[in-house]
């Protein structure tokens, strides 16, 4: 699988990804989705959810080979942590 080059700055990537997640996807999520990974294409808004981050990204990439993927861990402020504990956020 060839890698896709980013077409946006890091700031624009984050802005688009966060906006789609918060406006379009977050209201549809349930407690059973917390802790799973969500891969969203910042151009189309299409997304995939999986228990593992690579699986979420690969599922989306199979449908959209040129996807510009923004990844989040549902219910958490960050997808990964370095030491300490990961703070959980409430779903709406």
N, C-alpha and C positions, 0 to 999 in steps of 0.2 A: 504494500500500500504506500504510495508516494505521499510525501508530506505536502500540505497546502501552505503557501506563504501568506502571512497576514496582509490584509489590504487596508488596515486601519492602524492608527497609532494606539498605543496601550491605553491611553486615556479615553479615546473614542470607543475602543473595544469594551472597556469596563462600563462606560456610560450606556452604551446600547444593550449590553448583556444584563446589567442591573435593571434597566427600564423594562425590558421584556419580561424578565423574571418577576419583578414586583407587580407590574400591571396586568399581565396576561396569564402567567402560570401560577404564581403563589396562591391566588384565590381558589384554584382548582385542587390544590394539594390537601391531603388528609394526614392525620397522625401516623398512619402506616407508611407514609413516604419519608418521614424524618430519618435522617442518617443515610439515606440513599443519595446517589450522585445524579445530577441533572446536567445534561449537555444540551445547550441551545445554540442554534445557528442564529447569529445576530443580524443576518440579512433577511431571513424568511420567518423567523420566530418558531420554526419547527424544533421539536425537542424529543429527547429520549431520557428515560429514567432507568437506572440499574443499581444494584447493590455495590458494584465495583466501578470506579471511575473510568477505567479503560473500556469496560463493556459498554457503558453509556456512550462514550465517544465513538467507539467502533460501530455501534448500532446506528447512530446518526450518520456517520461517514458512509455506511453502506447505502443509505437512502440518498444522501446528498454528498457526493464525493468532494465537492468544492466548498463544503460548509466552513464557515468562520465560527469555530466553536468556543463558546464561553461556558465554563464549568463551575457549578456551585454544589455544595453539599447541603441538602435540604435541611433547614432548621438550625444551621450553624453559621457563624459569622465568616468562617474560612473553611476551605476544603481540606487543609492540612494544618498540623500544629507541630511546634518544635518545643518539647518539654511542657511542663505545666498541664493545665487541663483545658479542654475545649468548651467554650461557653455555648450553651444551646439557646436558640431564640424561639419564641412562641410563633406558631402559625396563626394567621388571622382567623 
